[in-house]
Amino acid sequence: MPELYLIAADAALRTAIAEQLKLTSLGDFNLRENINLPTEPGEGAFILCDAALIGRNTGKIFGAWAGAEKKIKIFMLGENGEESELIAESFPKPLRLGHLMARLQFHAQASRAKGAPLAFGHFRLEPALRQITNTESGLVVRLTEKEAGLLEYLARSDTPIAREELLAMIWGYDGRIDTHTLETHIYRLRRKLDPVGETGALIVAEGGAYRLARESAGAAS
């Protein structure tokens, strides 16, 4: 079972986050609440760390973990202006717990999947390689990081996914903001996957939600 460290001096903050974690798919993490950073976090550990607790010593504190190949992910609660290759994302204060949970679940899903290939229709998606192959023509299409993430998220769902959820999970946006980022990416993906319009819309819009048009989906062999 992977470990999730919740490092914050504010007991009320730890309690609020811990209660939300238990209501999500992150409940299968081994939650460890503390005010001190772990000396040797385990393989695949998630570390939620209050930026106010460590000040601007990020590089020194996290330096020992860099390159450890344990796939540790650190999430900063607040911002301190420092950078580290281990920091997956930072969340400004005041925290929006719903947004924080959505992003943590996205990262957890990505860690569990480990970029495993997926099949839908006559396409084979390889998220780790950021590419998709048309199994009928053999054509390989390169994808951007966001394109691969968007397709993978859609491919793992059997039901349409709301625009707001996609914006939160892939871009970390509040779904209420006015942006055409999602629509632009879907337009570009449609052009990449079906440049001459032979097979119709492969990404289908349904009442503010999106799904893949596919004959079948699942892990590719």
Residue pairs with C-beta under 8 A, 6 or more apart in sequence:
1 28
1 29
1 30
2 29
2 30
2 42
2 43
2 44
2 45
2 46
2 111
3 29
3 30
3 32
3 38
3 41
3 42
3 44
3 45
3 46
4 21
4 26
4 29
4 30
4 31
4 32
4 45
4 46
4 47
4 48
5 32
5 34
5 37
5 38
5 41
5 45
5 46
5 47
5 48
5 49
6 14
6 17
6 18
6 21
6 31
6 32
6 33
6 34
6 48
7 34
7 35
7 36
7 37
7 47
7 48
7 49
7 50
7 53
8 14
8 17
8 35
8 48
8 49
8 50
8 53
8 77
9 35
9 50
9 52
9 53
10 50
13 50
13 77
13 95
14 33
16 97
17 48
17 97
17 100
18 31
18 33
20 97
20 100
20 101
21 27
21 29
21 31
21 101
21 104
23 101
24 101
24 104
24 105
25 105
25 108
25 109
26 101
26 104
26 105
26 108
29 46
29 108
32 38
35 53
37 47
37 49
37 54
37 61
38 45
38 47
41 47
41 65
41 70
41 72
42 70
43 70
43 71
44 70
44 71
44 72
44 111
45 70
45 72
45 73
46 72
46 73
46 75
46 104
46 107
46 108
47 72
47 73
47 74
47 75
48 75
48 77
48 104
49 74
49 75
49 76
49 77
50 77
50 78
51 76
51 77
51 78
51 79
51 80
51 90
52 78
54 61
54 80
55 80
56 80
56 81
56 82
57 82
58 80
58 82
58 83
58 84
58 87
59 82
59 83
59 84
62 74
62 84
62 86
62 87
63 84
65 72
65 86
66 84
66 85
66 86
71 111
72 86
73 86
73 88
73 107
73 111
74 84
74 86
74 87
74 88
75 87
75 88
75 89
75 90
75 91
75 100
75 103
75 104
75 107
76 87
76 89
76 90
76 91
77 91
77 93
77 95
78 90
78 91
78 92
78 93
79 90
79 92
88 107
89 103
89 107
89 172
91 99
91 100
91 103
96 174
99 168
99 172
99 174
102 165
102 168
102 169
103 168
103 169
103 172
105 169
106 153
106 169
106 170
109 153
109 156
110 149
110 152
113 127
113 152
113 156
114 128
115 126
115 127
115 128
115 129
115 152
116 127
116 219
117 124
117 125
117 126
117 127
117 219
117 220
118 124
118 125
118 127
118 152
118 155
118 156
118 217
118 218
118 219
118 220
119 125
119 135
119 216
119 217
119 218
119 219
119 220
120 155
120 212
120 214
120 215
120 216
120 217
121 199
121 202
121 212
121 213
121 214
121 215
121 216
122 134
122 135
122 136
122 215
123 132
123 133
123 134
123 135
123 193
123 202
124 132
124 133
124 135
124 220
125 132
125 148
125 151
125 152
125 155
125 220
126 132
126 133
127 148
127 149
127 151
127 152
130 142
130 143
130 144
130 145
130 147
130 148
131 140
131 141
131 142
131 143
131 148
132 140
132 141
132 143
132 151
132 193
133 139
133 140
133 141
134 140
134 141
134 193
141 192
141 193
143 151
143 189
143 192
146 170
146 171
146 185
147 185
147 188
147 189
147 192
149 170
150 166
150 170
150 182
150 185
150 186
150 189
151 189
151 212
153 161
153 166
153 169
153 170
154 161
154 203
154 210
154 211
154 212
155 212
155 214
155 217
157 211
158 217
159 211
160 204
160 206
160 207
160 209
160 210
160 211
161 209
161 210
161 211
162 175
162 208
162 209
163 175
163 182
163 208
163 209
163 210
164 175
164 176
165 175
166 182
166 210
167 173
167 174
167 175
167 177
167 179
167 181
167 182
168 174
168 175
170 182
171 181
171 182
173 179
173 181
186 203
186 205
186 210
189 202
189 203
190 201
190 202
190 203
193 202
194 200
194 201
194 202
200 213
201 213
202 212
202 213
202 214
203 210
203 211
203 212
203 213
204 210
204 211
204 212
204 213
